[in-house]
Amino acid sequence: MAERVVVVGGGAGGPSAAAKAKRLKPDLDIHIIEAGPHVSYAACPTPYYIADMIATPEEIIARTPEEFEKSGIHVHLNTAVEELDFNQGTALDSRGKRWSFDKLVYAAGASSILPDIPGAHSGRIFALKSLQDAIRIKTFIETRKPKSVIILGAGFIALEMCEAFRLRGLDTTVLYRGNLPAKRMGEELSKIVLDEMKANGVRFVPGVEPAAIVEEADRLRVETKDGVFSADMVLAALGVHPGVAATGVCSSWRRGEQTGPGGRSKYRRRSIRISRRGRILVLQVLRAGSGLYGSERG
């Protein structure tokens, strides 16, 4: 029986690993399991797709499931991995199928962070992490015709989306808890970025944090201790946490400190402890709330 490789995640890393493995060992039985409806796409151009500089989603998809199938790699879309058992070498998916594997490639990527405040799950609040997120945002713009948007956060995604929204004609306001956008660039470059934002009609409001989001008819009201801001839609660009929760895996700290449900950070504990070679350090994997501890597994 051919050696089986199960790849969890179909963004960029997982399919690349699958294709490389198939080239090196053509007899491998490789399965990519992806929770969403798309596989092997480029995430970086998604703001340009939203801005309509790229017309269709197909233009940023590198390989379709049919193309993978022709090369002997099987793709399973709209299927999440809900449990991993390294002792048995199995993965349980959301359709109830339990996959045995000889090798596992874990490439589940990351999930967007939404603000932990009342009203954060309105249908007018978006995040941008996947191609499906981009399609939702573009569809909303083209069907609901919003005139204004509030962006929470001022990192790289927020800045790229400022450009996309302005190109679509939306009044754009950025709410940020810090004083300058793109703080990783350093103060000198951040000031240049801020000047460019203002020159392109973006309103930047520093030193504010949302406390609640209230939906009123076709508008959203973002409440802060410093005032209230209104718009037709909101984009949360607050960063990401590792895409571990969907697998039922809760892990140890990156620096080796073991943690469980009572860990000090609900985001940092959602990570997988790995060796310097990128192998998962694990003795056993239980359901969510358990730990990932122990020896190296390839």
NULOBA-403634 format. One record per residue: z negated, x, y of N, C-alpha, C in turn; residue in three letters. Coordinates in steps of 0.001 Angstrom, whole numbers, plus 500000, padded with zeros to 6 digits. Atoms other than C-alpha are relative to their C-alpha. Layout:
N
ZXYZXYZXYAla
...
This chain:
298
500000500847498803500000500000500000500000500883501247Met
499887499198498793500916501292503443498688500001500774Ala
501179499907499158498148502489505717500160499057501193Glu
499909500989498928497360499769508262499269500488501250Arg
500581499710498693496732500377511963499947498706500785Val
500160501173499143495336497535514055499768500484501421Val
500102499641498589495792497879517814499454498796500746Val
500611501076499218493478495750519959500408500184501460Val
499538499910498622495184495124523292501476500326500083Gly
498552499823499921498837494856524271500509500311501382Gly
499564499667498641498937496086527869500963501163500021Gly
499155498800499986500265499605528281499568500993498934Ala
500498498970500912498017501892526244500197499663498542Gly
499900500373501408497998499938522981501405500099499441Gly
498630499889500499501758499505522556500535501432500014Pro
499563498591499967502338503139523599499470500745498792Ser
500590499358501174499935504289520894500686499525498721Ala
499338500549501185501582501969518374501385500610499804Ala
498646499439500094505085503238519174499958501468499576Ala
500123498579500349503971506870518968499616500156498536Lys
500421499919501396502224506298515635501157499670499061Ala
498880500397500857505305504582514216501052501096499933Lys
499034498892500019507518507491515251499506501145499119Arg
500550498892500780505174509992513642499919499660498508Leu
500130500431501396504625507950510453500674498642499847Lys
499246501266500056507357505308509967499498499014498954Pro
500459500912501049505643503875506872498711499262500361Asp
501223500685499597502568502692508818500238498500500174Leu
499991501442499771501821498957508854499190499751501275Asp
500650500061498692501045498415512554500035498590500553Ile
500127501335499411499775495219514165499328500121501358His
500582500073498660499174494722517905499454498591500194Ile
500638501298499787496710491913518644499644499891501478Ile
500144500140498547496845490733522251499511498597500349Glu
500596501288499652494710487972523779500889499159500910Ala
499168500722499049497282487054526421501397499721499479Gly
498653500384500419500891485844526343501058501076500184Pro
499019498947499745502552489164527282499545501322499373His
500290498698500598502787492620525756500870501050500674Val
499237498837499541503892496043526956500632499798501375Ser
499498500184498636504188495361530674499340501009500928Tyr
500543499092498996503616497484533740499153499194500975Ala
500891500741499101500600496285535733500179500420501457Ala
499931499501498615501209498453538804500975499221500892Cys
499067500726499106504260496494540084499639498546500259Pro
500276501427499859502525493100539893499844499544501456Thr
500023500463498600501755492983543663501396499818500583Pro
498632500106499493505470493510544303500720498801499398Tyr
499496501244500577506297490694541921499473498807500793Tyr
500579501085499204503909488435543867500669499930501376Ile
499340499953498688505551489587547122501456499578499937Ala
498618500391500260508911488550545586500986501148500217Asp
499122498835500001510261492085545835500548500244498593Met
499533500051501387510569491804542043500097498528499646Ile
499735501438500109512080488462541124499347499346498787Ala
500451500656501230511032487807537514499011500881499239Thr
500936499218500814508237488869535137500706500914499007Pro
499271499213501008510833490124532669500350501399500496Glu
499628498703499442511660492973535040498902501045499858Glu
501075499014500157508260494576534477499449500021498569Ile
500345499920501418508071494043530720500858501075499353Ile
499272498861500575508999497243528906500659499646498671Ala
499468500381501308509447495848525385499457498639499623Arg
500403501336500425509360492323524027499457500060498566Thr
500441500038501400507648491303520764501152500127499015Pro
498838499910500892511119490939519246500483501437499862Glu
499592498600500054511964494525520147499016500824499184Glu
500988499309500834508713495739518612500225499689498530Phe
499799500420501377509448493751515480501171500756499361Glu
498853499258500524512811495492515096499643501416499595Lys
500427498640500339511006498824515016498879500012498967Ser
501007500066501053508535497574512410498575499868500492Gly
501341500203499441505590496869514722499822498504500254Ile
500223501444499934504127493369514503499075499662501173His
500750500378498804502845491686517671499471498580499826Val
500650501307500109500384488770517692499430499641501373His
500399500365498646500111487137521124499026498822499995Leu
500961501087499831497511484669522432498958499998498882Asn
500953499819501089495125486034519832498990501063500408Thr
501049499053499599491808487667520721499268500525498773Ala
500874499446501028489758489983518536498568499658500387Val
501331500508499667486301488434518376498881500768499319Glu
501042499258500711484458490683515959500607501209499309Glu
499595498790500715484787494235514647498902500394499034Leu
500953499527501005483114495430511458500497501348499496Asp
499552498667500387483434499188511072499538500373498599Phe
500432499706501365481478499229507822501029499517498989Asn
498995500569500895484053496984506180501417500357500419Gln
498668499693499505486966498141508324500822498745500228Gly
499306501257499776487883494647509489499883499566501454Thr
500007500613498673488709492772512690500253498510499824Ala
499844501449500074488239489005513015500633499501501282Leu
499340500474498791490644487286515389499652498536500291Asp
500355501341499530490395484000517301500668498895499201Ser
499352500988500866492650482246514791499327499920498625Arg
500743500024501251490167482921511994500490500984498966Gly
499475499026500954492174485686510344499181501293500090Lys
500708498731500049490264488776509238500964501094499538Arg
499071498913500271492368491928509394499246501203499460Trp
500529498712500457491561494956507296500794501100500683Ser
499275498889499383492432498291508888499502501330499456Phe
500352498614500325492505501959508009499708500790501264Asp
500233499401498686492715503003511655499993498887501042Lys
500069500969498920491785501082514786500271500703501322Leu
499781499529498627493179501670518269499439498930500924Val
500636500973499111490947499979520834500522500217501410Tyr
499355499874498690492964499414524012499954498666500725Ala
500151501331499425491568496163525377499992499999501520Ala
499903499945498550491704497404528956498722499573500686Gly
501145500393499193489428495829531522500152498563500459Ala
500007501362499465488480492459532989499557500030501454Ser
500346500049498588488271491565536657498586499477500198Ser
501333500461499635484850491122538215500137498884501035Ile
500077501093499030484319487784539924498610500016500639Leu
501317499979499358481490487400542448499034499062499286Pro
501017500788500690478294486122540874499303499091501011Asp
500487500914498974477872483319543399500464498590499672Ile
499546501381500231478139479513543396501438499792500482Pro
498644500355499615481708478233543451501053501031499679Gly
499067498891500226483328481426542195501087499693498975Ala
499023500304501049485334479662539483500928498848500385His
499044500997499528487414477320541615501424500390499584Ser
498608499740500344491074476969540718500786500657501117Gly
499349499332498879491915478407544147499512501437500178Arg
500493498620499959490127481692543436500711500791498903Ile
499182499218500923492223484392541794499486501436499911Phe
500171498553500144491931487926540483501320500537499494Ala
498745499412500465494749490335539699499707501165499080Leu
500166498939500991494477492326536499501175500048499036Lys
498947500091501007497245491129534198501263499389500578Ser
498759500657499599500814489915534401499793498497500103Leu
500268501430499939499540486420533664499271499640501293Gln
500657500224498704497237486690536713501039499962501118Asp
498968499928498955500246487677538832500874498747499999Ala
499185501213500096502275484720537552499245498810500580Ile
500818501087499450499410482351538407499985500044501526Arg
500057499867498541499149483717541950501346499643500631Ile
498670500269499426502901483627542593500359498529499872Lys
499721501421500196503214480143541136499220499150501009Thr
500813500734499036500365478912543355500602500097501399Phe
499401499816498676502006480395546460501270499167500143Ile
498706500674499902505380478862545652499903498487499845Glu
500111501446500200504130475423544634499036499338500970Thr
501026500591499129501065474855546827500160500385501464Arg
499668499578498630502402476644549926498761500312500862Lys
501165499673499173499097478149551158500425500753501257Pro
499709499334498727499023479382554722499076501190500247Lys
500974498949499729495998481672554514499288500415498716Ser
500703499456501158494063483848552078498855500883500478Val
501115499071499800490727485638552013499956500930498800Ile
500135499002501058490481488857550022498576500534500030Ile
501339499439500133487041489895548772500130501404499431Leu
499848498620500430486920493690548556501068500712500804Gly
499046499222499196488872496513550158500416501277499285Ala
499502498868500771489924498822547339501518499979499917Gly
498546499835500077493429499674546186500723498687499714Phe
499356501285500287494283496264544683499974499118501238Ile
500109500801498787493013494556547828501041500422501023Ala
499050499511499005495206496766550016501436499664499603Leu
498650500346500445498320496257547904500264498509500167Glu
499821501436499867497723492524547974500031499562501463Met
499821500270498570497310492593551761501478500034500354Cys
498566499873499731500897493780551912500774498838499386Glu
499278501076500682502073491210549351499811498667500715Ala
500262501277499324500395488298551108500656499938501371Phe
499359500005498676501659489334554536501518499837499861Arg
498568500170500230505198489614553136500338498553499646Leu
499789501419500308504777486040551885499621499102501172Arg
500271500774498799503708484964555373498612499402500093Gly
501346500554499977500030484271554679499119500739501009Leu
501045499394499181497333484860557264498965500602499058Asp
500805499260500976495194487467555541498740500557500641Thr
501295499500499547491490488186556035499327500739498858Thr
500713499202500990489603490918554174498516500004500356Val
501455499944499852485823490539553749499475501133499129Leu
500441498817500745484115493763552740498576500364500401Tyr
501394499667499722480505494831552442499838501349500690Arg
500050498694499354481296498358553658500576499957501405Gly
499510499911498623482490499573557018501491500290500103Asn
498588499610499966485950500918556130500662499688498665Leu
499293500233501262488620500039553543500284501310499279Pro
499595498825500797489643502414550748499030501154500173Ala
501023499005499698486377504313550995500122501275499158Lys
499832498815500845487314506653548147500880501063500665Arg
499103499056499322489887508256550446499270500876501006Met
500701499273498954487241509485552850500201499337501348Gly
500014500710498722486519508380556397501278500197500799Glu
498825499741499168489499510049558067501195499159499559Glu
498867500780500497492111508423555819499707498501500036Leu
500348501422499951490217505134555679500245499405501382Ser
499743500487498638490463504828559453501495499807500236Lys
498547500160499884494224505361559234500454498734499277Ile
499676501210500753494437502659556557499615498749500793Val
500450501148499213492426500283558753500941499733501172Leu
499058500174498886494742500886561703501304499376499517Asp
498762500544500557497738500146559485499837498528499623Glu
500265501402500332496149496926558228500065499133501255Met
500020500775498759495511495723561780501397499899500615Lys
498648500008499439499034496707562849500904499004499286Ala
499201500947500771500380494427560114499361498610499937Asn
500533501349499864498270491455561093498902499620499040Gly
501100500285500922495443491773558562498684500053500769Val
501326500032499380491998490776559809498992500629499043Arg
500985499299500830489309493132558474498606499719500554Phe
501369500345499592485682491937558566499035500859499189Val
500896499114500738483214494708557626498573499475499928Pro
501427500265500062479601494454556552499606498599499603Gly
500333501366500431479720491002554957500132499879498482Val
499929500301501427479089489735551439499968498492499814Glu
499993501450500217479911486242550163498727499545499300Pro
501182500583500629476925484066549267500348498764499177Ala
499547501184500727478811480967548101501424499684500437Ala
498658500472499677482298479495547973500029498498499758Ile
500008501461500063482706475801548689501432499485500143Val
498660500580499951485879473834547958499963498679500746Glu
499919501212499202486767471198550505501458499591500116Glu
498608500472500004489988469224549934500910501142499561Ala
499081498922500355492714471895550007499594501329500610Asp
500482498770499372490557474587551594498795500541499246Arg
501202499359500518487921477072550493499198500535501170Leu
500887499479498974484936477941552630499134501089499378Arg
500801498879500489483423481379552000498814500172500942Val
501207499929499193479840481376553217499334501367499857Glu
500736498732499977478079484607554210498832499843500965Thr
501134500082499072474850485321556070500425500272501439Lys
499501499684498660477000486421559001500998498981500523Asp
499067501004499541479170483336559210500791499385498860Gly
499188500707500982481652481083557430501465500289500270Val
498574499692499893485296481937556726500759499022499098Phe
499239500991500755487927479445555558501423500481499740Ser
498619499668500357491284479837553798500471499037498921Ala
499423500858501032493623478077551398499809500559498592Asp
500210499371501288492987480558548588499173501264500195Met
500826498788499961490753483520547733500436500925498866Val
499749498984501023491547486743545881498756500871499889Leu
501129499113500262488596488571544316500538501336499515Ala
499551498645500349489411492292544298498783500908500026Ala
501311499357500005485963493588543386499850501040498896Leu
500066499007501066486854495989540596500038499361498624Gly
499895500439501389486730495718536813498834500523499180Val
500891499435501009484485496183533829500774500090498688His
499243499806501237485626497375530376500139498717499198Pro
499721501211500757487212494694528217499394500043498626Gly
500723499901501263484562494759525513499473498655499541Val
500700501232500342482964491322525668500780499136499014Ala
499193500879500853485881489558523948499934500392498535Ala
500064499552501382485352491629520799498650499718499379Thr
501335500182500527481727490658520428499247501307499919Gly
500631498682500063480726494277521080499200500242501274Val
500795499543498872477881495361523335499545501405499649Cys
500121498608500404477472499112523480498915500747500731Ser
500964499130499354475364502029524579500544500535501314Ser
499604499420498720475409503689527973500941501165499789Trp
499082498876500114478142506236528630499240501322499883Arg
500720498737500053475546508905529131499034500060498813Arg
500732499915501239473948508086525807498769499132499932Gly
501174500853500003471149505735526822500339498680499345Glu
499715501238500703471031502836524410499499498818500813Gln
500384501183499238470896499397525935500396498758499242Thr
499681501279500615470984495782524872500119498952501072Gly
499855501070499018470978492408526597499142500186501245Pro
500859499794498849468169493558528893500338501241500787Gly
499608498786499290470100496573530199499998499810501500Gly
500170500108498555469850497365533879501245499517500721Arg
498782500436499330473498496539534649500844499190499040Ser
499202500845500881475500493660533197501423500500499882Lys
498655499470500093478718495580533896500014501332499259Tyr
499946498671500592477870499148532887499702499985498520Arg
500283500003501427476543498137529505501191499508499190Arg
498800500435500706479935496638528638500965501165499876Arg
499150498834500198481356499964527570499809500482498578Ser
500070499471501354482058501745524314499751501500500069Ile
500332498580500002480474505114523685500997500738499110Arg
498995499259500750483124507600522601499700501491500014Ile
500139498552500047483330511261521625500993500641500955Ser
499056499294499133485214513920523561501431499877499507Arg
498662500179500564488163513255521265500462498552500120Arg
499604501388499814488222509586522222499718499109498819Gly
500333500816501158486787508348518951498722499209500254Arg
501155500864499782484314505479518884498803500538499223Ile
501245499595500638480742506537518158499293498744499516Leu
500512501270500507479513503815515857499508500153498574Val
500475500130501368477440503195512773500264498589499506Leu
499677501381500341477758499437512792500250499215501272Gln
499708500873498870479085496749515066499625498590499597Val
500391501370500251477434493352515167500557499121501109Leu
499494500889498965478038490369517386499392500346501354Arg
500450499711498633477418490309521130498479500006500064Ala
501441499848499887473922491461521998499468501083499096Gly
500409498902500855473824494132519332500377501313500662Ser
499674498708499432474270497845519878501080500705499224Gly
499031499131500651476896500416519059499354501368499945Leu
500710498745500100475121503478517753500563500824498851Tyr
499790499229501218475576506361515366501078501026500013Gly
499124498873500246478230508649514030501428499730500445Ser
498627500126499532481845509312514937500882499417498921Glu
499013500597500914484521507174513358501377500151500621Arg
498663499839499465488216507932513749500772498713499994Gly
